[in-house]
């Protein structure tokens, strides 16, 4: 890297080694591939990518979600810690209860969809196509109920109140910006239960107000401190429809 150059390195710890992605203005060339491979080999890196191009792969990056093996696309979104993920999954499963048909919105690679599929049919919606491909492949594991997947930008095209009528419960795990467009549709819907996972208290408060104004009753909010060495905190809450 030259003087004054900037780059980002994203690293995911997986069961088969580290999955590393460089975000760098340089393009991958045969010479740079050799240089990076020599510099970073032997460091436990299972896969190295530069932007969207593969530099090398010594093992397929894989994690276990619940009890289901998931083969990861490069630079996937995952929860920050295993313990935090398990705490969130436990709480979400409790909130949705005995629901038999669930929409998992902003599903990623299946953090909630795969554990939920042990007891319910799940429709997973996510705008990241590689993440959904990984989820769909993992959902073929034995012992799971049907999981369908839909590539969709929920910020621009949220599921409508009419579409939501098919579900007994909805799980939301949006990015830091929250899910304002989607919760406005939920507020117009008749979905009995919503489980909302948030990494930002401000966007959660805004969205929670929309849901409660729309006739939902908020249940206890559980904070989960999984962002080590930071002031950020994860929240998970249930909303139950009390009127419509």
C-alpha positions, 0 to 999 in steps of 0.5 A: 500500500502506498503512502496516503492510500486507504483501505478497509479490511473486514474479517469474519471468524468462521469455523474453517478459518478467517474470511477476509475482504479488502476494500481497496481502490486497486484492481486485482492483477496477477502480480497483486494476487501473488503478492497478497497470497504470499504475504497472508498465507499461513495466517489462518485465512480461509478466504481472501477477497479484494473488493468482489474478486477472489484472491485465494481460498484454502477452505470454504468459510462456514458457520453453524446457525442454530444447528444448521451449517451455512456456507458463507458468501464473502463479507456476510452480515453476522451477529457480533458474537456467538453468545449474543446471537444465541441470546437473540435467537432464544428471545425471538423464538419465545416472542413468536411462540407457536406461530406456524407461518413466519416472515423473517425480514432483513433475514441475512444468511438465516440467523433467525430463519433457520432456528425458526424453521424447526417449528414453522414455515419461514419466508425470508426476505433480504436485498443481499442476493448472495446471503439469500443463496447461502440461506436457501442452500442451508435450509435444505438441511434435514429436519427443517420445515419449508423456507422460501427466499425473496430478494427484495429491498424492504426500504423501497418495497416493503411487504404490504399489509395485504402481503403480511396477512399470510403470516402469524408472526414477523421477525425484523432485524434491520440495519442501524437505520431501522425499518420505517417503511416496513413498520408503517405497513405492519402498523396497517396489518393484522399480524398478531406478533412482531419480534423486532431486533435492533442495533440502534436505540433511536431508530428502534424508538421511532419504529416502536412508536409507529407500531404502538400508534398502529395498535400494537402493545410493546412487551418487555425490551431486552438489551443484549450487550454483544458489541464488545468495547463499544457503547452500542447495544442490541435490543430485542422486543416483542409487539402484540396486536391489541386492536385493529 
